């Protein structure tokens, strides 16, 4: 696929932060503003031998921000993420002009409780949703909904947005953030929750009284987590209509 001006625009990197050796965030400034809903994704492209190689990434920023923010994990076998890893402030990349995706905040079901579950970079759409709702709250909008972000990682330094989310939890009574690590033996200083998301999902559903009739659950990130989480939720009584999923990559099928 070649870079069509109708589909793509250039976006300049104006900020970069490396969180670990393989996790980083960037903010880009596209040639033209891109409208989107919190939770949606944008498609980024790299030109390779005269053609565009592209991949979709969830947006971290909220729609009112001038720049568009992304959170990446380096996957060495990928065709887009490794070249992006070497892009620095001042460099440009390609971005499709239109954002897409249906993994957005549930404002139609009437549910007032929202459990947002993720692994590592799967927190990106939740950051966008939290920022947008926090902006509304600061402008005087009364929010009746309750949001709980449950994020798992191997070690605590992979929680790139932990400070921001914990600050929001301190500021707003309707927002909670629960990080959990699965390798405490590699992170001796960690004093928080321990276990994979699947290990603690049922615990917090019960503890926080996130009952199926009034709760929408969002699952974002690793496909195995999503599959396991879906099973736990269905056994707990959540109908499929109350479970939203955003799988970050498709697991490989075993050769027959």
C-alpha positions in Angstrom: 0.0 0.0 0.0 1.4 3.4 -1.0 0.9 6.6 1.1 -2.3 8.2 -0.2 -2.8 11.8 0.9 -6.5 11.1 1.2 -5.9 8.3 3.8 -2.7 9.4 5.5 -1.2 12.5 7.0 2.2 13.2 8.5 2.6 13.4 12.2 5.6 14.9 14.0 6.9 13.4 17.3 7.1 16.3 19.8 7.6 14.2 23.0 9.0 10.9 23.9 9.4 9.2 27.3 11.2 5.8 27.7 9.7 4.0 30.7 11.8 0.8 30.5 14.0 -0.7 27.8 11.0 -1.9 25.8 8.2 0.4 26.9 7.8 4.0 25.7 5.3 6.8 25.1 5.2 9.4 22.4 3.0 12.4 21.6 2.7 13.4 18.0 1.3 16.5 16.3 -0.6 15.6 13.1 -0.8 18.0 10.2 -4.6 18.2 10.7 -6.4 17.6 14.0 -7.9 14.1 14.3 -11.3 13.7 16.1 -11.9 10.5 18.0 -13.7 9.1 21.0 -11.9 8.0 24.1 -11.0 4.3 23.7 -10.6 4.4 19.9 -7.4 3.6 18.1 -5.3 5.3 15.3 -3.4 3.6 12.6 0.3 4.5 12.3 2.4 3.7 9.3 6.1 3.4 8.3 7.2 3.7 4.7 9.2 0.7 3.6 10.5 0.3 0.0 7.9 2.7 -1.3 5.0 1.1 0.5 3.3 1.8 3.8 3.4 -0.8 6.6 0.8 0.0 9.2 -0.5 -1.1 12.6 -3.3 0.2 14.9 -2.5 1.5 18.4 -4.9 2.6 21.1 -4.8 6.4 21.8 -3.8 7.5 25.3 -4.7 11.1 25.0 -8.2 12.5 25.4 -10.0 14.2 22.5 -9.4 17.7 23.8 -5.6 17.4 23.8 -3.7 19.0 20.9 -1.3 16.1 20.5 -2.1 12.5 20.1 -0.4 10.2 22.6 0.5 6.5 22.3 2.0 3.9 24.6 4.1 1.1 23.0 5.8 -2.2 23.9 8.7 -3.2 21.7 7.9 -6.5 19.9 11.0 -7.5 18.0 9.1 -9.6 15.4 6.7 -6.8 14.5 7.1 -4.8 11.3 6.0 -1.4 12.6 6.8 -1.2 16.3 10.6 -1.8 15.9 11.0 1.0 13.4 8.9 3.2 15.6 11.2 2.4 18.5 14.0 4.3 16.8 12.0 7.4 16.0 12.9 10.4 18.2 11.5 13.9 18.8 11.5 15.8 15.6 11.0 12.7 13.4 7.8 12.1 11.5 5.6 9.1 10.8 2.4 8.5 8.9 -1.1 8.4 10.5 -4.4 7.5 9.0 -6.7 10.5 9.1 -9.6 8.7 10.8 -9.6 7.0 14.1 -11.6 3.8 14.5 -12.9 1.3 17.0 -15.9 0.5 19.2 -14.0 -0.1 22.4 -15.4 3.1 23.9 -17.1 4.1 27.2 -20.5 2.4 27.7 -22.9 5.3 28.0 -26.0 3.5 26.6 -26.6 0.4 28.8 -27.5 2.5 31.8 -24.7 0.8 33.8 -23.1 3.0 36.4 -20.2 0.7 37.3 -17.3 0.1 34.9 -14.5 -2.4 35.5 -11.6 -1.7 33.1 -9.2 -4.6 33.1 -5.8 -4.6 31.2 -2.3 -5.8 30.9 0.6 -3.3 30.5 0.0 -1.3 27.3 -3.7 -2.2 27.4 -4.1 0.6 29.8 -3.9 3.1 26.9 -7.6 3.4 26.1 -8.4 3.6 29.8 -6.0 6.6 30.2 -7.9 8.3 27.4 -11.3 7.6 29.0 -10.1 8.7 32.5 -8.6 11.9 31.2 -11.8 12.8 29.3 -14.1 12.1 32.3 -11.7 14.0 34.7 -11.8 17.0 32.4 -15.6 16.9 32.5 -15.6 16.6 36.3 -13.2 19.6 36.6 -15.6 21.6 34.5 -18.4 20.9 36.9 -20.1 17.9 35.4 -21.4 15.6 38.0 -20.4 12.0 37.2 -22.6 9.3 38.7 -20.5 6.4 37.2 -17.9 4.4 39.1 -14.7 3.5 37.3 -12.2 0.8 38.5 -9.0 0.2 36.5 -7.4 -3.1 37.3 -4.0 -3.4 35.6 -1.5 -6.3 35.7 2.1 -6.4 34.7 5.1 -8.6 35.5 6.9 -5.9 37.6 5.9 -2.5 39.0 8.1 -0.4 36.7 5.9 -1.5 33.8 3.1 0.7 35.1 4.0 3.7 33.0 0.8 5.7 33.9 0.6 4.6 37.6 1.4 8.1 39.0 -1.3 9.7 36.8 -3.9 7.2 37.6 -3.2 7.2 41.3 -3.4 11.0 41.3 -6.8 10.7 39.7 -7.9 8.2 42.3 -6.9 10.7 45.0 -8.8 13.5 43.3 -12.0 11.8 42.3 -14.1 9.5 44.5 -15.6 7.8 41.5 -12.2 6.6 40.2 -10.1 3.7 41.5 -6.8 2.2 40.3 -5.6 -1.2 41.3 -2.2 -2.4 39.9 -1.0 -5.9 40.4 2.3 -7.6 39.6 2.8 -11.3 38.7 6.5 -11.6 39.5 7.0 -10.3 43.0 10.3 -12.2 43.3 11.8 -9.8 40.8 10.3 -6.7 42.5 11.1 -7.1 46.2 10.0 -3.5 47.1 6.5 -4.0 45.8 3.8 -3.8 48.6 0.7 -3.9 46.5 -1.5 -6.6 45.0 0.1 -9.7 43.6 -1.2 -12.0 40.9 -2.3 -12.1 37.3 -5.5 -10.3 36.4 -7.3 -13.6 36.2 -6.1 -14.4 39.7 -7.7 -11.4 41.3 -10.5 -10.5 38.9 -13.2 -12.4 40.9 -11.8 -11.0 44.2 -12.4 -7.4 43.2 -15.7 -8.0 41.5 -17.0 -9.3 44.8 -15.1 -6.9 47.1 -16.2 -3.8 45.2 -19.7 -5.2 44.6 -19.5 -4.9 40.9 -22.6 -6.9 40.2 -23.5 -8.1 36.7 -26.8 -6.2 36.4 -25.2 -2.8 36.9 -21.6 -3.3 35.6 -19.9 -3.2 32.2 -16.4 -4.9 32.1 -13.8 -4.0 29.6 -10.9 -6.3 28.7 -7.8 -5.0 26.9 -4.4 -6.3 26.1 -3.0 -9.9 26.0 -5.3 -12.3 24.2 -4.8 -15.1 26.8 -5.8 -12.7 29.6 -8.9 -11.7 27.6 -9.9 -15.3 27.0 -9.4 -16.3 30.6 -11.1 -13.1 31.9 -14.1 -13.7 29.6 -14.5 -17.2 31.0 -14.4 -15.9 34.6 -16.9 -13.2 33.9 -19.4 -15.5 32.2 -19.2 -18.0 35.1 -19.7 -15.1 37.5 -22.9 -14.2 35.7 -21.9 -11.4 33.3 -23.8 -11.6 30.0 -21.7 -11.2 26.8 -23.4 -7.8 26.1 -21.8 -6.5 29.3 -18.2 -7.6 28.3 -16.2 -5.4 25.9 -12.9 -6.7 24.4 -9.9 -5.1 22.7 -7.4 -7.8 21.7 -3.9 -6.3 21.0 -2.8 -9.1 18.7 -4.2 -12.4 17.4 -2.5 -15.5 18.9 -0.8 -17.7 16.4 -2.7 -20.8 15.3 -0.8 -24.0 15.7 0.2 -25.7 12.4 -2.0 -28.7 11.7 
